[in-house]
Amino acid sequence: MSILTVEHLYHGFGDRAIFEDVSFRLLKGEHIGLIGANGEGKSTFMNTITGALQPDDGTIEWAKNVRVGYLDQHAVLTPGMTIGDVLRAAFAPLFEMEAQMNKLCDSLADAGEDEMNTMLEELGVIQDLLTQHDFFNIDAKVEEVAQAFGLMDFGLDRQVTDLSGGQRTKLLLAKLLLEKPDILLLDEPTNYLDEEHIAWLKRYLQEYENAFILISHDIPFLNSVINIVYHMENRKLTRYVGDYHHFEEVYAMQQSQLEAAYKRQQQEISELRDFVNRNKARVATRNMAMSRQKKLDKMELIELNAERPKPEFHFKYGRTPGRLLFTTEQLVIGYDEPLSRPLDLVMETGKKIALVGANGIGKTTLLKSILGLIPSLSGSVELGANLQIGYFEQEAAPDNATTCIEGIWKEFPTLNQAEVRAALAKCGLTTKHIESQVRVLSGGEQAKVRLCKILNRETNVLLLDEPTNHLDVDAKEELKRALKDYRGSILLICHEPEFYQDVVGEVWDCSRWTTKLL
């Protein structure tokens, strides 16, 4: 049974086509991985099928009475709402029914006998529906799910604007589970999640009976939960049965076959053209030449996929710093309340260190406190001499209306336009992306723009907050290689052991010094 049918879909931004003539079917029980490089249109496709974006052409048809739950990588929570407000919003239809029931109750006193009987029947139906959906135990359900995701540690009255990226992701996931939709659409759900909750989500999706569509660049996670792959490349969408590893094998074989067929056809075209040119002027061979020309004209040309630019990351090493990069003395980090016990930390030159631990325990806060971007609650931080710091923030500024070129030019005004374009191209961005506003780019493309600013500045220490979030497989592998080759020091926040274990020599477990209950 088809839950979703998409036919001949076209969509683009300006003169940049995102996908052309895309058709897609989602069947009951399918666990789909929607994959492709940054900027290929995966999130755009999700927004199109949910109705958030209108396609230029094509049809999108959902089965009747299907409830869709969508976790958007760019979801924004309404300021002023609390954690409890967001979770209770999962039951909005039931609260509307309760309001309707209360309205009927208020109207009973003024109703005639016949009208009263009708209203009482309606009341009975609503009460039965509320009971079936366990409406009167909503608060217990909310607390149960909040506890499972560690949200009770912050309190249901906590403002959503105070939450970190990982905490927001957990909150939105918890709301989705309370809604119990018929289909899940998940756009990079593991971004910002800690290892514990990535493992929890993996188990949940493995046991999930309904269909889901998952966008992820976390290959071990993706490979463990899907049974169908849809690959988005060069504005097309292609279906493969099996997991990601099987897709890789089949795709490599298809590309090899396509290249062989292309070479054979090019050889044939060359031979036909040569025959036509040599024989079209001679009376005796003119007919044979015309016959070959007709064959050339009717030939359906094989086209190779346009090759995407591969990123090349090379961090520039600056001057040699002092022996100590930073020391902290009885440092207590936090905002309104402490997130850590007093910390006496030392980082020496040449060290490459990963900060790990659950979301919300202060990893990002520690980086910002070291940099002086936020004040500590007590204690002190002393930075070493001759530091040249490259800082990668976890999240980009929203609604950045500048183009990529303008953003890099502002950072490096001495570069000419050709040099700015070359710097962005080395990060894997195409001409179309380079000339676009940052806000219309995918999360991975925005991350590459931010990396470009660090790559083109001399540094001797890198402070990186979740740099792999949103990056596609090629970019992630290249970033790992570049960090391994980097001569300077690294302090890295990351929830992907398969990434940081090859880069760092030490791991600092922040759960050992946090004041948060875990």
ChimeraX attribute file (.defattr): number of C-alpha atoms within 10 A of each C-alpha:
attribute: neighborCount
match mode: 1-to-1
recipient: residues
	/A:1	9
	/A:2	11
	/A:3	18
	/A:4	18
	/A:5	16
	/A:6	17
	/A:7	15
	/A:8	14
	/A:9	21
	/A:10	19
	/A:11	23
	/A:12	15
	/A:13	10
	/A:14	8
	/A:15	7
	/A:16	11
	/A:17	14
	/A:18	21
	/A:19	23
	/A:20	18
	/A:21	15
	/A:22	18
	/A:23	17
	/A:24	16
	/A:25	16
	/A:26	19
	/A:27	16
	/A:28	16
	/A:29	15
	/A:30	18
	/A:31	26
	/A:32	26
	/A:33	27
	/A:34	26
	/A:35	24
	/A:36	20
	/A:37	20
	/A:38	25
	/A:39	22
	/A:40	20
	/A:41	24
	/A:42	26
	/A:43	20
	/A:44	19
	/A:45	21
	/A:46	22
	/A:47	17
	/A:48	16
	/A:49	20
	/A:50	16
	/A:51	11
	/A:52	11
	/A:53	13
	/A:54	13
	/A:55	19
	/A:56	12
	/A:57	13
	/A:58	16
	/A:59	14
	/A:60	19
	/A:61	13
	/A:62	17
	/A:63	11
	/A:64	8
	/A:65	7
	/A:66	12
	/A:67	14
	/A:68	16
	/A:69	20
	/A:70	21
	/A:71	19
	/A:72	17
	/A:73	18
	/A:74	12
	/A:75	12
	/A:76	11
	/A:77	16
	/A:78	11
	/A:79	10
	/A:80	10
	/A:81	14
	/A:82	19
	/A:83	26
	/A:84	22
	/A:85	15
	/A:86	19
	/A:87	27
	/A:88	18
	/A:89	14
	/A:90	20
	/A:91	18
	/A:92	12
	/A:93	11
	/A:94	18
	/A:95	15
	/A:96	11
	/A:97	16
	/A:98	17
	/A:99	12
	/A:100	15
	/A:101	20
	/A:102	12
	/A:103	12
	/A:104	17
	/A:105	14
	/A:106	11
	/A:107	12
	/A:108	15
	/A:109	9
	/A:110	9
	/A:111	14
	/A:112	10
	/A:113	10
	/A:114	9
	/A:115	12
	/A:116	17
	/A:117	13
	/A:118	13
	/A:119	18
	/A:120	16
	/A:121	12
	/A:122	15
	/A:123	20
	/A:124	13
	/A:125	13
	/A:126	17
	/A:127	16
	/A:128	12
	/A:129	14
	/A:130	16
	/A:131	12
	/A:132	10
	/A:133	13
	/A:134	12
	/A:135	16
	/A:136	11
	/A:137	10
	/A:138	17
	/A:139	12
	/A:140	10
	/A:141	16
	/A:142	22
	/A:143	17
	/A:144	14
	/A:145	19
	/A:146	23
	/A:147	14
	/A:148	13
	/A:149	18
	/A:150	19
	/A:151	22
	/A:152	19
	/A:153	14
	/A:154	17
	/A:155	15
	/A:156	18
	/A:157	12
	/A:158	18
	/A:159	18
	/A:160	22
	/A:161	15
	/A:162	13
	/A:163	16
	/A:164	19
	/A:165	16
	/A:166	19
	/A:167	23
	/A:168	22
	/A:169	22
	/A:170	24
	/A:171	23
	/A:172	23
	/A:173	21
	/A:174	22
	/A:175	24
	/A:176	19
	/A:177	14
	/A:178	18
	/A:179	19
	/A:180	14
	/A:181	16
	/A:182	16
	/A:183	24
	/A:184	22
	/A:185	23
	/A:186	22
	/A:187	22
	/A:188	22
	/A:189	22
	/A:190	28
	/A:191	22
	/A:192	25
	/A:193	22
	/A:194	20
	/A:195	18
	/A:196	13
	/A:197	19
	/A:198	18
	/A:199	13
	/A:200	12
	/A:201	18
	/A:202	16
	/A:203	13
	/A:204	12
	/A:205	18
	/A:206	12
	/A:207	10
	/A:208	15
	/A:209	14
	/A:210	15
	/A:211	20
	/A:212	24
	/A:213	22
	/A:214	26
	/A:215	23
	/A:216	26
	/A:217	26
	/A:218	21
	/A:219	13
	/A:220	13
	/A:221	15
	/A:222	23
	/A:223	18
	/A:224	14
	/A:225	22
	/A:226	22
	/A:227	18
	/A:228	21
	/A:229	26
	/A:230	23
	/A:231	20
	/A:232	22
	/A:233	21
	/A:234	18
	/A:235	16
	/A:236	17
	/A:237	20
	/A:238	13
	/A:239	16
	/A:240	18
	/A:241	14
	/A:242	16
	/A:243	19
	/A:244	23
	/A:245	12
	/A:246	15
	/A:247	18
	/A:248	12
	/A:249	10
	/A:250	14
	/A:251	14
	/A:252	11
	/A:253	12
	/A:254	12
	/A:255	13
	/A:256	12
	/A:257	12
	/A:258	16
	/A:259	16
	/A:260	12
	/A:261	15
	/A:262	16
	/A:263	13
	/A:264	12
	/A:265	16
	/A:266	14
	/A:267	11
	/A:268	13
	/A:269	18
	/A:270	11
	/A:271	12
	/A:272	17
	/A:273	15
	/A:274	12
	/A:275	17
	/A:276	20
	/A:277	11
	/A:278	12
	/A:279	17
	/A:280	16
	/A:281	11
	/A:282	10
	/A:283	9
	/A:284	10
	/A:285	14
	/A:286	14
	/A:287	14
	/A:288	15
	/A:289	22
	/A:290	15
	/A:291	13
	/A:292	17
	/A:293	19
	/A:294	11
	/A:295	13
	/A:296	16
	/A:297	10
	/A:298	9
	/A:299	11
	/A:300	9
	/A:301	12
	/A:302	13
	/A:303	10
	/A:304	11
	/A:305	11
	/A:306	8
	/A:307	8
	/A:308	12
	/A:309	12
	/A:310	15
	/A:311	19
	/A:312	18
	/A:313	22
	/A:314	19
	/A:315	24
	/A:316	15
	/A:317	17
	/A:318	17
	/A:319	12
	/A:320	16
	/A:321	20
	/A:322	14
	/A:323	12
	/A:324	16
	/A:325	21
	/A:326	19
	/A:327	18
	/A:328	18
	/A:329	15
	/A:330	14
	/A:331	21
	/A:332	24
	/A:333	29
	/A:334	18
	/A:335	14
	/A:336	7
	/A:337	10
	/A:338	18
	/A:339	21
	/A:340	23
	/A:341	15
	/A:342	20
	/A:343	18
	/A:344	14
	/A:345	12
	/A:346	13
	/A:347	19
	/A:348	15
	/A:349	18
	/A:350	18
	/A:351	17
	/A:352	23
	/A:353	21
	/A:354	24
	/A:355	22
	/A:356	22
	/A:357	22
	/A:358	22
	/A:359	25
	/A:360	22
	/A:361	25
	/A:362	25
	/A:363	25
	/A:364	19
	/A:365	21
	/A:366	21
	/A:367	22
	/A:368	19
	/A:369	21
	/A:370	22
	/A:371	17
	/A:372	12
	/A:373	10
	/A:374	15
	/A:375	16
	/A:376	20
	/A:377	18
	/A:378	14
	/A:379	14
	/A:380	18
	/A:381	21
	/A:382	14
	/A:383	16
	/A:384	16
	/A:385	13
	/A:386	13
	/A:387	18
	/A:388	18
	/A:389	18
	/A:390	20
	/A:391	20
	/A:392	19
	/A:393	18
	/A:394	17
	/A:395	16
	/A:396	15
	/A:397	8
	/A:398	9
	/A:399	10
	/A:400	14
	/A:401	13
	/A:402	14
	/A:403	18
	/A:404	26
	/A:405	21
	/A:406	19
	/A:407	18
	/A:408	22
	/A:409	18
	/A:410	10
	/A:411	13
	/A:412	14
	/A:413	11
	/A:414	10
	/A:415	14
	/A:416	10
	/A:417	14
	/A:418	9
	/A:419	12
	/A:420	22
	/A:421	20
	/A:422	13
	/A:423	22
	/A:424	26
	/A:425	21
	/A:426	17
	/A:427	24
	/A:428	23
	/A:429	25
	/A:430	17
	/A:431	12
	/A:432	9
	/A:433	23
	/A:434	22
	/A:435	15
	/A:436	19
	/A:437	18
	/A:438	26
	/A:439	18
	/A:440	16
	/A:441	19
	/A:442	22
	/A:443	22
	/A:444	20
	/A:445	26
	/A:446	25
	/A:447	24
	/A:448	24
	/A:449	26
	/A:450	22
	/A:451	22
	/A:452	23
	/A:453	19
	/A:454	19
	/A:455	18
	/A:456	18
	/A:457	17
	/A:458	15
	/A:459	24
	/A:460	25
	/A:461	26
	/A:462	21
	/A:463	21
	/A:464	22
	/A:465	22
	/A:466	19
	/A:467	22
	/A:468	27
	/A:469	23
	/A:470	26
	/A:471	23
	/A:472	21
	/A:473	18
	/A:474	15
	/A:475	22
	/A:476	19
	/A:477	14
	/A:478	17
	/A:479	23
	/A:480	18
	/A:481	16
	/A:482	16
	/A:483	21
	/A:484	16
	/A:485	12
	/A:486	21
	/A:487	18
	/A:488	23
	/A:489	24
	/A:490	26
	/A:491	22
	/A:492	25
	/A:493	24
	/A:494	24
	/A:495	25
	/A:496	20
	/A:497	12
	/A:498	10
	/A:499	15
	/A:500	24
	/A:501	14
	/A:502	12
	/A:503	22
	/A:504	18
	/A:505	13
	/A:506	14
	/A:507	16
	/A:508	15
	/A:509	14
	/A:510	17
	/A:511	19
	/A:512	11
	/A:513	15
	/A:514	22
	/A:515	15
	/A:516	16
	/A:517	10
	/A:518	12
